[in-house]
Amino acid sequence: MEYSSALRNNSLPRRGDSEHVPCRLTHPLRPPPCTATGGAAAERKDDPNFFKMVLGFSDRGASMVEDKLVEALRTRESEEQKGNRVRRILRISSPKCAVGDVPFGGAKAGVKINPKNYTDSELEKITRRFTMELAKKGFIGPGIDVPALDISTGKREMSWIADTYAGTIGHYNINAHTCVTGKPISQGGIHGRISATGQWSCYVRILGMTPGFGDKTFVVQGFGNVGLHSMRYLHRFGAKCVGVGESEGSIWNPDGTGRLQLQHGPIMGFPKAKPYEGSILEANCDILIPAASKKQLTKSSAPRVKAKTIAECANGPTTPEADKIFLERSIMVIPDLYLNAGGVTVSYFEWLKNLNHVSYGCLTFKYEMDSNDHLLMSVQESLERKFGKPGGTIPIVPTAKFQDRISVASEKDIVHSGLAYTMEHSARQIMRTAMKYNLGLDLRTAAYANAIEKVFKVYNEAGVTFT
């Protein structure tokens, strides 16, 4: 499960990794030059520790901005002292949240089990006990750390966490249910949270995905929540899914697979689709969507990838060695750092909703509807005063799209609007950074550099001293 640190920005995301690494890091800031692998490097197994892999990507972005940030420090320290201060600030950054301007820390926690081996009753006991252990150690709370759903978890598990915390440690806390996001609507959840991670296709045109998705083919590896909703929105924009991969196997249909039928059962045996032999990641398509787990695209598989664009819906699906190969092959990789930030963004919206104890738009729905009606009436009366009413009243008939806009907006409409603004704004910032440092298709480094600059600015202007 995702574990977002509210009101603190003191750790890098662990993104579901089972290895718990201390937050005090001692690695050097600057990574080795990004040259083509060879010799001993080529023989090295491309299976890095996940946490170190994320640090490596972060360091690559940090190396782009370090000198500039050192110059920005207005202190009487020596250049070496300034450099040390910058490094300490950058090492506690939380890139994904920073990219979306979400004031969470982006930490991670989880239980290392295979949920398929346990009954629902056993999973509930495990989740509630896990919540209690977090609570006893002060690792969960509305203003401390706020978990959210992630791999193998959903709104059911989030509801168990909220209920356990509210019934124990948070018994006298009016904001107790704010301790977790991704909850069912009845438990304080928010409309649009589940589909948020798959809505990336609505915003990536800003990153250069032109002229659009019409007639494009795509392959999805991992048909969970993010894979399903990615397929859903890409279908809406005219793209065609030709392959789906899951743990049970992969299917292929060059004429396209049906989303509605697929989401209701196992993928194998799907009508008109054939079992796909080999790795679905190497299938022929325009867009490849790794939406399963980390380190799926490696140095050995990267040369055989045929997609022109890779959309990283999973956390860390591409290893650093594979990332270099994709850059050399001019394959655009839209990094997970940006692409699946929609989930934590809407988690932030849910967190704010719970703290305010009122649904979005609840206080303004009626007022806005009446205002829209009065606006149309005003236009009609103005026209009638100007031209008279020789044939009767002048009807003001809004178009279907305008009618949808002036009708009462639901909470889901407001959430989608806020998410669209956040993601589009973040995409523009990433593109400006890419152009500023002449990074070309290296959007990952641009995203990290952009996030690091934001984190540095916050700590530097706050006057935080690192010794």
C-alpha angles and dihedrals in degrees: 000000000000114000112202116190107222120213092359131087101189108122144041116248113267090202099207096312114150093215112091110210123186116254093233102090127194103184118123115261098229117068123210115275115283098246129149113283119252144149113007091359091059091052093051113107110253096227107105125181103270095231092049089047091058090046089052092054089046092051091051089057092042092054089060095057106026097097092047093050092049089054090050093061109102098202137115092242122122120259089257093052091048090050092052091051092051091050092052091051094048093049092064095048124127104210104187094053091042092053090058095039089242112153094224126112098227100225122161139219135165149150118263102226139112104246090202088071094059136068122240090255092053092047090053091052091048093048094048092047090048089052092051092051090051091048094049090054094046093247098128135050142110092273099028118047123345117198123207135187121283138150114355092000134094144166091301093063091043089054090053090051093049093047093048094049094043092049096049127018093012097045094122096034114104089201094051095122089056088075091091138026132210091059126152114272091250090058096051099282125145132240113251099027097112096050095040095093091056098049095084091108089069093064111027094088085086089062091059103277094143145186083018142252099296112132091357118137123221141184125212122206108195118027100209127116097303094041093050095049093043088056091046095055095040089054088052090057094050102263121137126226110220100171142025127190127198138163090267093055143285134278131204133199119163089199092059137262126252118249097201094053095042096054093060100061150355115317098227113095093024110162116267092002122112127211109263116230115214130011115337087209089070095050121124109262143122097241126031117200114194100193101156118076145318129300098017095136109058139168091271097050100036096080090056097050109115100188119110093211131032118203109196104213092157123069111265100344093156124066119218092251091053091046090058091051092051090051091050090050092048092240110154113232115196100206125234087232088076106016101063096032088104090085096057090041093058089042086060090051090051091048090053091046091053093048091050092045091218134094120249111271095007093122096043106036096095095040093052093047092051091046091054092049091050090049092056091045090051092053091048094050091047092054092047092051090050101043102018125224105279092150098029130272119348107243117222105204115181119215118254092257093047090047089055090051096049094044117094108290115229125224088256091056091052093047092049090048092051092045092050092051093048096047095044091048090050092048091053091050091051092049092049090051091048091053093042093057095031092240097154110193093353094109092155093064089043091053093048093046090050092049093047092052090053094049092046092051092052095050095040095050091044088059095235110170121213116199 
